[in-house]
């Protein structure tokens, strides 16, 4: 029986693992908007995730969510676009996501369009590229 390296399709990542991966990403350019508490999207992500297990600024009632849940429910397209770009997701997917995030649409629709172009599994490949599992395969040639 041969073994084939295969990237896990549905990896479970904790909020702490997600934050660790984001900390390792390059900084983005600071903005000058004094109306918000963060200066960069990286800082936005880390600050937002740092209080994710509690009610945070949005009155969350559910704790113990994983990184996949966070990625699939965030409604800020600028955060998502920075993340997929900084993580090194394939450029054609990042470009498609940028084009899909219609600035005239409401934020949840924009964020959904980004995720449609860059699903969680693509982000995982970029953030954790060396995470593979060995799965048995049937080797017909040796049977």
Secondary structure in CASP SS format (residue, H / E / C, confidence):
PFRMAT SS
TARGET T0000
AUTHOR 0000-0000-0000
METHOD secondary structure of the structure
MODEL  1
X C 1.00
X E 1.00
X E 1.00
X E 1.00
X E 1.00
X E 1.00
X C 1.00
X C 1.00
X C 1.00
X C 1.00
X C 1.00
X C 1.00
X C 1.00
X C 1.00
X H 1.00
X H 1.00
X H 1.00
X H 1.00
X H 1.00
X H 1.00
X H 1.00
X H 1.00
X H 1.00
X C 1.00
X C 1.00
X C 1.00
X C 1.00
X C 1.00
X C 1.00
X C 1.00
X C 1.00
X C 1.00
X C 1.00
X C 1.00
X C 1.00
X C 1.00
X C 1.00
X C 1.00
X C 1.00
X C 1.00
X H 1.00
X H 1.00
X H 1.00
X H 1.00
X H 1.00
X H 1.00
X H 1.00
X H 1.00
X H 1.00
X H 1.00
X C 1.00
X C 1.00
X C 1.00
X C 1.00
X C 1.00
X H 1.00
X H 1.00
X H 1.00
X C 1.00
X C 1.00
X C 1.00
X C 1.00
X C 1.00
X C 1.00
X C 1.00
X C 1.00
X H 1.00
X H 1.00
X H 1.00
X H 1.00
X H 1.00
X H 1.00
X H 1.00
X C 1.00
X C 1.00
X C 1.00
X H 1.00
X H 1.00
X H 1.00
X H 1.00
X H 1.00
X H 1.00
X H 1.00
X H 1.00
X H 1.00
X H 1.00
X H 1.00
X C 1.00
X C 1.00
X C 1.00
X H 1.00
X H 1.00
X H 1.00
X H 1.00
X H 1.00
X H 1.00
X H 1.00
X H 1.00
X H 1.00
X H 1.00
X C 1.00
X C 1.00
X C 1.00
X C 1.00
X C 1.00
X C 1.00
X H 1.00
X H 1.00
X H 1.00
X H 1.00
X H 1.00
X H 1.00
X H 1.00
X H 1.00
X H 1.00
X H 1.00
X H 1.00
X C 1.00
X C 1.00
X H 1.00
X H 1.00
X H 1.00
X H 1.00
X H 1.00
X H 1.00
X H 1.00
X H 1.00
X C 1.00
X C 1.00
X C 1.00
X C 1.00
X C 1.00
X E 1.00
X E 1.00
X E 1.00
X E 1.00
X E 1.00
X C 1.00
X C 1.00
X H 1.00
X H 1.00
X H 1.00
X C 1.00
END
